[in-house]
């Protein structure tokens, strides 16, 4: 079920705070990314492909099992329907061990930046990731971060390296000032992530509604259905079609 990443543009709070948290290297990559592979023996060729296939198959069956049980209403304009859909998708992710959108963003940042030695290259990589994912910086946080780095490097009279604890502490203090100015608090990250997931849920329901209407329009063009009246997407029970 595709949906445009530009609809996530208002998640700048998560992107900005998340980038700082990662910058300080206080958050590790979720352990589940590695924990299940820690005790696995080295696999080659067919065995590796078989393992990947079985894992994907199990995740798919887990997801389908949940979707066959849970009621989903295709009504993106109804907050209750959006909240219910988000809840079902969260259950699917947890049971099938899948990333949420915010976790995918965080993982991308961490995996792309873990070997970057200097602060400027790190911020440039963040900018590249933001642009590629279609995220906009409506608050101007990115420019403020670069300005803060420029100020610190000017005081140091050299590029700021990420292993420079004293220099990084000064930069983090500047970032804290930016957070305060923008009204962003790290303790509010769970709330921002919840808001992001609701935006994603609404976008997915809108896409699902669009696909459903297009499918019914196509069906209605067939001779045997031309006299049939189209039903409202929200009256459909997805469980009957899985």
Secondary structure, 3 states (H helix, E strand, C coil): CCCCHHHHHHHHHHHHHHHHHHHCCCCCCCCHHHHCCCCCCCCCHHHHHHHHHHHHHHHHHHHHHHHCCCCCCCCCCCHHHHHHHHHHHHHHHHHHCCCCHHHHHHHHHHHHHCCCCEHHHHHHHHHHHHHHCCCCCCCCHHHHHHHHHHHHHHHHCCCCECCCHHHHHHHHHHHHHHHHHHCCCHHHHHHHHHHHHHHHHHHHHHHHHHHHHHHHHHHHCCHHHCCCCCCCHHHCCHHHHC
